Amino acid sequence: MLALALLAVGLPELFLSHRSAEEVRYFAEPDARQAVVVSVITLALAWRRLFPLVTLAVVLVGECMLAAWVYPPSIPDVVAVMLAIYSVAAHRALAHSVLGGVAALVVFNALLWSFPVDPGLMTFLTNNTLVVGVWVLGRNLRMRRAYFAELEDRAARLERARGSDARAARIEERSRIARELHDVVAHHVSVMTVQAGAARRIIDRDPGGAREAMSTIEEVGRTALSEMRRIVGVLRTDRDEQAARGELAPQPGLGDLGELLDHVRETGLSVQLWIEGEARTPSPGVDVAAFRLIQEALTNTLKHAGPQARAWVRLRYTGEDLTVEIEDDGRGTATIVADNGDKPGHGLVGMYERVALYGGELRIGPRVGGGFGVRARFPLSA
């Protein structure tokens, strides 16, 4: 489109423009031969992006032919020279662009001094400055495009790295949850083994006690099977010796909530606890998940809510579910960027993973009136 537009403007200019007396005296009359050469030079610009060096060579050869036949300079061929120089600088590496720029500068000056009319020093300097300026413009635009391409590539790499970190965080949290559930299931299996041994020993002299032991085995077995279903497909990663020793302790639950709140109050954070409804014993997995959710939310409050903040913990029991709410009146949205040591954001990932594991619902966000809130609902049937 650029080549055709330049040609449409330039060809009529060859024949219709007014020529000065000096041009009539020293230069040849425009004719079909000049029109053909100018057309070739102009149409060569159509390939200036794909083959900039070849395009520049065609343009320079055409300019030499026009000079040899003593045709005067025209708008299309002068613009074609500048565009060809710009294209070499903008679309080729430094070595090729310097080669093309030097060749164009030499040929341009040779043509300038070969004209039958003395160009003068000022015309010489102006034209050389124009050629060099066009080449520098092309180089700067090429470097700018390369800079933006590098920024886009870096942003894409950072986005991929962020996604990898998020996946690693999810895998780590799922592995930790699976290990906790594994301990719960192991406890149930141990209870079943003890009850089965007791039933075997008393089945002859105390059939009623044996039936009661069998009922306990059935109930605990169903619970263990339910928990086992939740850890199927969850990868258990290798642990170091120190982490493994720390996981030998019994998993905490809502029964340990008072001790947790006492520890939090010792740090200076004012925490109040409300329990609404008739307390029911959830499954061991839900018990651990609810405790860990409260623990993580209070940890985030300690880190991000500020020194004068207060916190509230509510447990609401209904016939079908358990609702856990943790709120504070601190700095609010700062809590959403809570970090976990050297692993930013793992705490929130863990919250979502735990609640989703039991088919619950989780809402995290700013609290009406200021502060931050975490609200989770666990089905008691889980």
N, C-alpha and C positions, 0 to 999 in steps of 0.2 A: 504493500500500500504506500509506503514512503517513497519507494523508487518510482512508482507510477505517478504519484502526485508531483514529485519533483520533475518528472519528464513532461507531464502535462503543463506545468508552469514554464519550464525551461525552453522547450522547443519553439513555442510562439515567440519567446523573448529573443531567440536568435535572429529571427527574420523581421520582427516588428519593432524592435527597439531602435531608438535614434542613435546614429553613429556620429561621433565627432569627426572633425576634419582630420585630426591626427590619426584616428583609427582608419579612416578611409585611405589615408596616404601610406601608412606603414603595414596594415594588416590586410589579409585576403578577404574577399567578399564571402559571406555565409552561403553555403551550398549544401547539396544533399550529402556529400561526403562528410562534412562536419556534423550534420544532423545524425548520420549513422554512428559516427564515433562517439558523439555525446550520448546517444541512446544506449550504446553498449556500456559506456562508463556508468551511466545512471542506473540501468537495470542490473548491473553487477552488485549494486547495494542490497538487492534482495537476498543475497547469500552472505551478507557481512557478519552475521552472528555465527553461522556454521563454519565458514571458511574466511575469516577476517584477513589472513595474510594473502591468500589468493585474490580476494577482492581488492586489497590495497595494490597488489601487483598489477592487476588488470587496469585499475584506475590510473596508476602512474604511467603505465605503457601507453594508455590512451592519451594522457596529457602530453607525453613526449611526441606522439604522432601529431597532435594538434599544433604543438609548438614548431615541429618540423615543417608543417604546411603553412605556418604563419597565420593561424587563425587567432582572433582575439579571445581573451578569457570570457567565459559566460557564467551566468548564475549556476546552471546545473553542474558543470564540471568542477567549479570551485567548491560548491557545497559537497559534491561527491568526494573530493579529496579530503575535506575536513571530517566527513562522516567515516571514511575509510580509516583515517588515522585514529579517530576516537574508538572505533570498533576493535582495532588491534590492541589498543591499550586497555579496553574494558573487558575483552573476552579471551585474552591469552595471558599466559604466565609472564613474569617479569622479563625473562631472557628474550622471548619471542616479541614481546611488546617493545622492548628497547631496540631490537633489531629492526622491526618495522618502523618505529619512530625515527631512527637515525637515517634509514633509507629514504623515508618520505621527506625528511628535512633536507637531505643532500639533493634529491631530485627537484624538490621545490625551489631551492636556491639556484640550481643550475638553470631551471626553466625561467626563473625570474630574471637572471642576468642575460639569458639568451634572447629576450624580447628586443625588437628593433628600437624600442623607446627606452631611454634610461629611466629606471624606476626611482632613483634617488635614495639617499640614505634613510630618510624617514619612512618611506614605503617599505624598504628592505627590513628595517627594524620592526615595523608594525606587523608585517606579514609573518616574520619569524616568531614574534611573540604570540601571534594567533595560533600558529602551528603547535608550538610548545604548550600553550595553554590548553588547547584541545586534547593533547596527549595526556597532560597532567589531570585534566578533568576525568578522562576515561579511567586512569589508574585509581584516582580517588573513589570513583563510584564502584570500581571492582573491589577495592579493599573494604568499602562500606558494605557491599553485598556479602563478602566473605565474613565480615564481622557479625552481621545479623544472622547469617547461616550458622555460625559457630554458637551464637546465643540460643538459637532455636534448638540446635543439637544438644547443647548443654541442658536446656530446660527439659528436653525429652528424656535425657539420661537421668536427670534428677527425679523426674516423674516416675521412671521405671524403678529407680532406687527406692523411692518412697513406697511404691507398691510392693516391692520386695520386703521392705521393713515391716509393712503392715501384715503381709502374709506370714513373715517370721514371727511377729507378735501373736497372731492368731494361733499359729502352730504351737508356740510355747505355752500360751494360756490353755489351749486344749489339752496339751500334754500334762500340765499341772493339775487340771481338773480331773483328767483320767487317772492320775496317780492317787488323788484323794478318793475318788470313787472306788478305785481298786482296793484301797485300805478298808472302805466301808464294806465292800463285798467280801473281802477276806474275813472281816469280823463276823459277818452273818454266817459264812460257811463254818467258821470255828464254833459258833453257837449251835449250829445244826449238828455238827459232829458230836459235841458234848451231849446235847439232848438225845441224839440217837443212841449213844452209849448208855445213857441213864435209862432210857426206855427199854433197851435190851436187857439190862440187869434186873429191872423190877417188873417186867411184863407178866411173870408167873405169880408173884405174890401181891402185886398192886396194879391190876389192870386199869383202874381209873387214873392212877398217876401216869401210866404208860400212855394212855390216850391223850392226857393233857400234854405230855412231852411231844407226842406226834402232832398235836395241833400247833404247838409252838414251832416245830420243825416246818410244818406246812406254811405258816404265816411268814416265818423268817426266810424260807426258801423263795416265796413269791416276791418278797422285798428284794432279795439278792438278785433274782432273775430280772426284776425291773431295772435295778441299777446296772446290771451287766449289759442290758440292751443299750444303755446310754453310752457305754464306753467302747462298743463295737465300732470299729473304723477309726477310732481316735488313736493316733500314733503315740507310743510311749518312747520318748527320746531318752538317750543315755544321760545319766546324772553323775556329777562328780561325787566323791566320797563325802564331802562336807554337806552338800545338799541332801544326799541320801540319809545321813544321820539325822538331819533336821526333820525329815519327813517320817521318822519312826514314832514321833509323838502322836497321841490320839488326835483326830481331826476335831477342831472346835465346832460348836453349834450355838444355837440361840440360848442354850443354858449357860453359856460362858459370856453372855452379853454384858452382864454386870461387871465382870472383871475387865472386859475391854473398855467400858465406859470409865471405870476407875482409872485405868492407865491414861486415857485421853484427858481426864480432868487433871491429872498430875502435871500435864504439860501446860496447863493454864487455860485450856479451852472449856468454857461452860457448856455442859451437855445435859439435856433433860430427856427422859424416856417416858413415853406413854404406851400403854398396852390396852387396846380396845377389843371388846368381844371376848368370847370364851376361848381361852388358849387351847389349841389342839396340837398334838405332836405330829409334825410333818415327817415325810420320809427322810432318812439320814442324808440323802443327797441334797434335798431342798434345805434341810437344816444347815448344812455346811455352806451352800450357796448363799443363803440369806445372811449368814454371819459374815462371810467374806465380802458381800456387797456393802454391808454397814461399815466394815473395817476399812475398805477402800475409800468409801465416801468420806468418812471422818478423817482419813489420812489426807485426802485432797483438801478438806476444809482447813486442816492444820497448816498445809503448805501454802494455800492461796487465798484464804478468806481474810487474813489480816489479824493483828494481835488482839483487837477488841471484839472479835466475832463471837457469836453464840451459835449453838447447834441444837437441833431437836431430832429425836429419833422416835418414830411411831410404828408400832406393830398393830395391824388391824386384822383380826380373825373373823371370817364369815364361815358359813357352812360349806363353801366351795373353794375359797382361796385365802391366801395370806398376802396382805399388802404391806410393803416395807417402804417407809418414807424417811429420807434424811434431808434436812434443810438447814441452811445457815443464813445469817444476815450480813455476810462479808462482802467481798468485792465482786461477787456475782460471776460474770462470764470469764473471769480469769481462771476459774476452776476447770473450765472445759479444756484447757491446755495442760492439765495436770501431767506431771511426768513421774516416772518410776525409776529413780536412780539414773543409770546410764541408758535406759530404754524408754524414750519419751513415748507417752500415749499408751503404754501397755495396760495401765490400770483401767482405762475406759474400755479398751478392747476386752479385757477380762470380764468386766461387768456384763457387756452384751453377750459374750459367749456363755456365761453361767446362766443368765436368765433364759436365753434362747434354748439352752440344753434341756430345760424342763418345760418348754412350751409356754413360758411366761411373757410378760410385756414389760418394757423398760422405757422410761422417759427421763431424759437428762436435759437440764437447761436452766436459764435464769428464773428466779422466783419473783412472783408478783410482790412489789413493795421493796425489792432489793434483795440481794443475796443469790443463792444457788440452791437447786433442789434436785434430788434423785428419787424417783418413784418406781418401784418394781412390784409386779403382781405375780405370785407363784400359785398355780393350781395345787390345792392340797391333794388332789388325786394323783399327782405326779409321783 
